[in-house]
Amino acid sequence: MPDPLCLLFDCDGTLVDSEPLLAEIMAKYLNRAGLPFRPLDYMNDFRGTRFASIVAHLERAYGEIDPTLREETERDMRREMNERMATELAPIEGAAGALDALGGLPRCVASNGPEHKIRRALDSTGLRGFFGDHIYSAYSVGSWKPDPGLFLHAGRDMGFAPAHCVVIDDAQVGVRAALAAGMRVIHINRFPEREATPAGAIAIGHMRELPGAVDRLLPMLAASHS
């Protein structure tokens, strides 16, 4: 019998606890470039959003910066992030246990980040073995969440129709992308006091709840897959 579903995981904030570090480094370099930005701005308003989209938003508010400075800002930000991930990055609490409990279900990572950053994050936190080379970057695909293209490409490449894909994402930008792709979505909502789970997604508050949520989806997906 074929596998009933494929699990598509976001990376930052879903598998690895990179967002506080990313917010700190992003604020450092955006402010250096003359674009006012606080780490809290990222955590409150831009989690999961492509860096270029954040810069464009700030430029609309505060004025455009020189294109060379824009490129240097992103390059320097990513260089420091890459260096610090090696020693400061940790997996999301419960991630390894949840991945282990999900057994041999097909799975991949589909992230808005560059591929080298995804690999660095998984290697630094010991999670790479759960995914092997099943890694999909928006930069490689040319489609960034909330556009559904990244998830559609990943599911297709893994050999699954959208109806048999389950996306696990912690940010609304990813949840919206998955819903637009026609996929089932489990939203790991760790900030329910300030972030609502979009209609159509399943909300959980911790990675330890993930295996149970997937188990509840298995019977209906298995029936439709047969």
Buried (B, 14 or more C-beta within 10 A) or exposed (E): EEBBBBBBBBBBBBBBBBBEBBBBBBBBBBEEBEBEBBBEBBBEEBBBBBBEBBBEBBBEEEEEBEEEBBEBBBEBBBEBBBEBBEEBBEBBEBBBBBBEBBEEBBBBBBBBBBBEBBBBBBBBBEBBEBBEEBBBBBBEBEBBBBBBBBBBBBBEBBEBEBEBBBBBBBBBBBBBBBBBBBBBBBBBBBEEEEBEBBEEBBBBEEBBBBBEBBEEBBEEBBEEBE
